[in-house]
Amino acid sequence: MSNSPTTNSKLNLIVQKYGGATLATPAQIKQVAKRIHTLHQSGTKVVVVVSAMGQTTNQLIDLARQVSPNPHLRELDMLLTTGERVSMSLLSMALNDLGCSAISFTGSQAGILTDEAHVNASIIDVKGFRVEEALKENKIVILAGFQGVSPVTKEITTLGRGGSDTSAVAMAGFLKADRCEILKDVDAIYSADPKVVKNAKPLKELNYAQLEQMTKWGAKVLHAKSVEMARAKNVKLFIGSAADETSPGTIILNKDEPQQKFVSVNSYSHVFKFRQKNKSASYKDGFCTYINSQQISAPDILFNEENEFYVSGPKENLDLIQKLDFKNSNFELLTTDLCSVSMTCAQTPNLDLAEKAKQALLEKKLKIHQHVTTENNINFFLSQKEKTDAIQILHSLI
């Protein structure tokens, strides 16, 4: 069977996720509806997970900050979940106008159950019984991504930036879908950001380990939690274009890679370095608890060594963290002007591959503040001003 989504008529059930850029205007929503309609007419059952339209989430965050410089996280979740509700209802309307029987559900209505964390919750279970019933009635189900509900607190929660990917994978796993398609405004996953590296190459195939490390270290192609979940539940993933149905895209396969080689370059534009003052306590739990107590979503902890550690995350979170006074905490903010640039490898990199990447940066006089090798990855922390040079230098090794 071809990798192209045009062969979907051979599949019984597909979960599709459409990103915000693909739903930015009413015209784009109508175009997406036509694609879903055609797929459904071919006999395939369809569940569609949607993000908020265009820049809606950013606009809602800006709106919240105009009212409150540091909004309460519970109320921020209540606000942010409205973005996906707009998308789901509009897409359902467009599908019904095409003669499809479509129904929209919020995350809680669809049975997406999460832990109690606000703004960065994790899915703990799916009870998608209403979705199953709608599919039995031959309806197209439109699901608001990025959101769920805590069965403990009964509160609405959101899953963090890119969380609609995780919603889609979770529902695909529950329904045992033939595959989960993440459809975007790009036609595939690339070896680097094409805006930074002009000769970046589309990647036809990756395995879960490679994609997981790419997303953990800054690749914005998928939410990192969604890849972890897809790997754990063996959900078949396809990443491709929402506008071009003939795009070959990128297929994620559950297979080992026999070669030692570089695959892609990924980065975080903003990385903060912290020091833990009292080493006796758990730095990770203590740091996340302290940040949450300030009504800020905890960032991603990338790496720690001795009593120092590096964090990153959405810029709006880092901006709030930078304003905190850490004097009465167990932590000291050392620097805010770092970035990370990482090379994902086909398999766990050997010493020769790691040294090759390191020497390529040193030969161009770039200062490496720290480097670490993780599963399938070689990661470097450098000055922010050297990020673009580092990406281009490392990509030249691919």
Order of alpha helices (4+ residues) and beta strands (2+ residues): beta-alpha-beta-alpha-alpha-beta-beta-beta-alpha-beta-beta-beta-alpha-beta-beta-beta-beta-alpha-alpha-beta-beta-beta-alpha-beta-beta-alpha-beta-alpha-beta-beta-alpha
